[in-house]
Amino acid sequence: MVYKKIKDEIFEKYIKKVGDSDILPSERQLASEFSVSRPTIRKALAELEDDDCITKLSGIGLSLIHISEPTRR
């Protein structure tokens, strides 16, 4: 599945290389960067959230992605 590849790429590019409390690019920016649809990005981000790698925070009407300590299963 495409979203699993995107999930791994997001993990490698952003989560492994940045510290706690950093913010990921928006879904729209990630979709553009990886040349996939926003639903594909959402699925990848949902899996990263299930793996406790990121936490979604709401603010100013936007869903922000907040990086927490990754715990890979």
Phi, psi and omega per residue, in radians:
M1 nan 2.483 -3.087
V2 -1.104 -0.714 -3.064
Y3 -1.095 -0.523 3.118
K4 -1.202 -0.669 3.081
K5 -1.130 -0.757 3.120
I6 -1.118 -0.736 3.101
K7 -0.980 -0.838 3.139
D8 -1.113 -0.688 3.131
E9 -1.172 -0.719 3.090
I10 -1.096 -0.764 3.134
F11 -1.036 -0.858 -3.107
E12 -1.147 -0.766 -3.034
K13 -1.355 -0.680 -3.019
Y14 -1.931 -0.851 -2.960
I15 -1.327 -0.742 3.134
K16 -1.214 -0.468 -2.995
K17 -1.776 -0.010 -3.135
V18 -2.158 2.889 -3.101
G19 -1.605 3.012 3.076
D20 -1.005 2.513 3.085
S21 1.392 0.104 3.042
D22 -1.380 2.737 -3.098
I23 -1.890 2.318 3.056
L24 -1.339 2.786 3.008
P25 -1.056 2.852 -3.141
S26 -1.171 2.850 3.075
E27 -0.975 -0.745 -3.130
R28 -1.071 -0.780 3.125
Q29 -1.134 -0.735 3.124
L30 -1.130 -0.725 3.117
A31 -1.049 -0.732 3.113
S32 -1.177 -0.782 -3.120
E33 -1.049 -0.733 -3.082
F34 -1.682 0.021 3.119
S35 0.962 0.834 3.088
V36 -2.325 2.987 3.136
S37 -1.343 2.799 3.100
R38 -1.117 -0.643 3.063
P39 -1.042 -0.592 3.085
T40 -1.155 -0.740 3.083
I41 -1.099 -0.764 3.140
R42 -1.037 -0.726 3.132
K43 -1.130 -0.751 3.108
A44 -1.092 -0.768 3.141
L45 -1.168 -0.630 3.109
A46 -1.095 -0.696 3.096
E47 -1.176 -0.677 3.079
L48 -1.120 -0.637 3.094
E49 -1.187 -0.717 3.085
D50 -1.080 -0.545 3.115
D51 -1.465 0.099 -3.127
D52 1.085 0.543 3.088
C53 -1.605 -0.515 3.141
I54 -2.399 2.804 3.050
T55 -2.295 2.250 3.102
K56 -1.449 2.308 3.104
L57 -2.097 2.376 3.080
S58 -1.616 2.451 3.108
G59 -2.936 2.285 3.097
I60 0.949 0.685 3.082
G61 1.321 0.059 -3.139
L62 -2.013 2.641 2.984
S63 -1.594 2.015 3.109
L64 -1.727 2.619 3.096
I65 -1.857 2.114 -3.111
H66 -1.928 2.208 -3.095
I67 -1.487 2.258 3.037
S68 -2.020 3.068 -3.126
E69 -0.987 2.160 -3.134
P70 -1.253 2.396 3.026
T71 -2.222 1.626 -3.106
R72 -1.334 2.405 3.097
R73 -1.615 nan nan
